Amino acid sequence: MKYFLLLGDGMADYPIESLGGKTILEAANKPVMDMLATKSELGLVKTVPDHLNPPGSDIANMSVMGYNPDVYYTGRSPLEAASMGITMEPTDLAFRCNIVTLSDDELYENKTMVDYSSDEITTSESTVLINYLKEHLDTDSIHYYPGISYRHCVIMNNIPDSYDMAFTPPHDITTKKVTDYLPKGEDSKVLLDMMKKSYELLKDHPINRDRIARGLNPANSVWFWGNGRKPGFDNFYDKYHIKGAVVSAVDLLKGMGLVAGMKSIDVEGATGNISTNFSGKAQASIEFLKNEGDFVYLHVEAPDECGHRNELENKIKSVEYLDSLVLEPVYKALCEMKENGECDGFRIMVLPDHPTPLCLRTHTHDAVPYMIYDSENEKDSGYTSYCEKSCKDSNVYVDKGYTLMDKFLA
């Protein structure tokens, strides 16, 4: 049996007035998802328990992957650090280090979060900026590591378990003054000081002068969040007896797969936004399923980024690309594999990790719609569309998100 899990990050949404009260999933043209919905199990799954905050992609994807976040969650950034090849000690603390756009002129405490991604700055530009900060801000116990686009990592050494720090994700405060969202806690003062110093170092950097001249947002400050300790998962193969791989553009999912002992497949042109190489991700998944293993977790960040940026048309397009450029070729390949005797059947699961409603521009705790198709056990679902309403009306509800993988792979 072959298993393909397609996760459209943040693609669930609320009804939108300009779409006639439809959600993104209802409005998008997605014939393959809707065809499979007619003969699949539909339902809702609670991927992020209400007591865990914020409802991020780290907790949600951990649940979808089959790991109870109450047991395994140590923070977001350590998973990204694993993908970046950073070795952590048990006493280290990892932080996501966004490179963001803050407003000019005001004192740092009164600035506005203009853009959490600095107009999705290119990796080549951001690497220069992070390495520049590394030269000026690295200490014996604080170390900067460049990542992808606006997503980077900082490691602090020898931090006691009783540390006092609290942070806010920058995508939660777009267009808001940062005053009430700066790092809190006695031990976070050194990081707040670094954020202020980064602004002074970056605001007039040649790369930012060039970006402003091109009409782009400057990457003029770092922003810390997502702190956590070195992670440890049970091995995915030992848990499910299936050889698996993760296909994603973002370090969070790559690291999650690596920590679980899965293969992380890099795809040229995978960006983490709507310009990503959808077709390349599909082909990489097909090749793995044909030649190496039986399970692929394909993650696409694009719907989530569009949700954070309040890009209605792009969020619809991202779902349509998932359908036509990813799901359709993978479904056809799996059908051919079955017909040719290369597998005795296959299952496909489609779902988001969490909603990212356009009206809120951030994640919510709401349960998300899922669909499981089994080529050997087709169902008459009674529904003609994969969307929030159909999945809710099915009256199937999975309260503990981490158990959904057991259902899928059973």
Salt bridges, closest charged atoms under 4 A:
ASP9 OD2 - HIS299 NE2 2.77
ASP9 OD1 - HIS354 NE2 3.35
ASP13 OD2 - LYS315 NZ 2.79
ASP34 OD1 - LYS30 NZ 2.69
GLU41 OE2 - LYS407 NZ 3.39
ASP50 OD1 - LYS46 NZ 2.69
ASP70 OD1 - HIS51 NE2 2.81
GLU80 OE2 - ARG76 NE 3.19
GLU80 OE2 - ARG96 NH2 2.70
GLU109 OE2 - LYS196 NZ 2.50
ASP115 OD1 - ARG309 NH1 3.57
ASP119 OD1 - ARG309 NH2 3.44
GLU125 OE1 - ARG211 NH1 2.75
GLU125 OE2 - ARG214 NH2 2.70
ASP138 OD2 - LYS134 NZ 2.84
ASP161 OD1 - ARG229 NH2 3.13
ASP172 OD1 - HIS171 NE2 3.76
GLU186 OE2 - LYS189 NZ 3.20
ASP193 OD2 - LYS197 NZ 3.18
GLU200 OE1 - LYS203 NZ 3.19
ASP210 OD2 - ARG214 NE 2.90
ASP266 OD1 - LYS254 NZ 2.31
GLU292 OE2 - LYS263 NZ 2.99
ASP294 OD1 - LYS2 NZ 2.74
GLU301 OE1 - HIS299 NE2 3.42
ASP304 OD2 - HIS308 NE2 3.17
ASP304 OD1 - HIS363 NE2 3.11
GLU305 OE2 - ARG151 NH2 3.73
GLU311 OE2 - ARG309 NE 3.16
GLU328 OE2 - LYS332 NZ 3.11
ASP353 OD2 - HIS354 NE2 3.33
ASP374 OD2 - ARG347 NE 3.10
GLU376 OE2 - LYS338 NZ 2.72
GLU378 OE2 - LYS39 NZ 3.94
ASP393 OD2 - LYS389 NZ 2.77
ASP399 OD2 - LYS400 NZ 3.93
